[in-house]
């Protein structure tokens, strides 16, 4: 595990790759799985801050308004073209219209018109069978238009702004179902001429919040952007199981609004802060299992040399728990634990359920604590026996004003670490 320092020497980036591209590759090489979410509008220190008002990504965010979507700045790339007949047009293959809407081709353009309002003016099933919960970018060139139309993702009913004049238009949309189509609708008589139509997936692990009351607010103080989170605000990004680092570029330190590299390690969600001091007093099991108790005689825990604790039961529903649950303030907590071996299906963590665990690895639970004693248990999910070997356990509150770290599964070389430091300095505005 390595922390990015502030005093490493810097190297020049490759002439063939941008610094952002090199960083993404280095993260993957060393298993960091880090993702970057930058508050702001446009390009900041050479990095695109893709903040959107709505979770579908159809409207760009503005200062002093909510943020419902932030694209992953370190890993976002456009995938391959999904439209098989997107121009120049020689035929209308793949395009569908309402029965009363004529469709034709002229001089490489796709022509469509309707004398009445049409919800399906023209569309293509380019995303049929595509995985759900993905973001896509649609780019269209309209060479002529009468009336008005707007881009629409059918199946989830996401629409863009009304288009009334020729030009190049970009529409980003979130596909929450397996099958969707993309095209145009109109609210009255309309005709359009299209010279190009493109649909590509935006790769990366993007942070999202669909509930308006839970969206952070984008602020700008002294020319520096930040997100303002209240007690219930939350942006979430779905990461694979295992250690991931969600890098947050946002800070208010000692009353001064700054831009800093901030992280949450092992997170399955993205928050307006990083982690406080560990509340566990014997989380590494250095010499014993002090602090943990079996629920009854049918559960057991055994300390093992090397600093691991073996939890088990010999009868249905017996479990192990913290003897004196920590009394903690209300707030959001990240509970992390490393499981080296497990048999049976179990819950580990806080509350009535905890985190479902059926395999070894670094695990996490994000728990919204209401205040008071935090009950921590290792228990079976259903009737049955279990064993679980755990070598670390931590409880840390998610706080807004402290530094985090990026964790690597393998140690980076000094040269690669220096490149990543240069990236961190850029994010910090240095």
Secondary structure, DSSP 8 states (H G I E B T S, - for coil): -----SS-------SSS-HHHHHHHHHHHTT---EEEE-SSEEETTEEE-EESSTTS-SB--TTSEE-EE--TTT--EEEE--SS-SSBSS-TT-B--TTS-EEEETBEEEEEESS-EEEEEEE-TTTT--SSEEEEEEEEEEEEES-EEEEEETTTEE---B-SSEEEEEEEEE-SS--EEEEEESSSEEEEEEEEEEEEE-S--EE---GGG-EEEEEETTEEEEE--TT--BB----SS--EEEEEEEEETTEEEEEEEEEET-SSB-SSEE-----SSTT-SS--TTEEESSTTEEEEEETTTEEEEEESSTT--EEESS--EE-SEEEEEEEEEEEEES-EEEEETTT-EEE-S-EEEEEEEEE-SEE--EEEEESSSS--EEEEEEEEEEEEESSS------SS---HHHHHHHHHHHHHHTT-
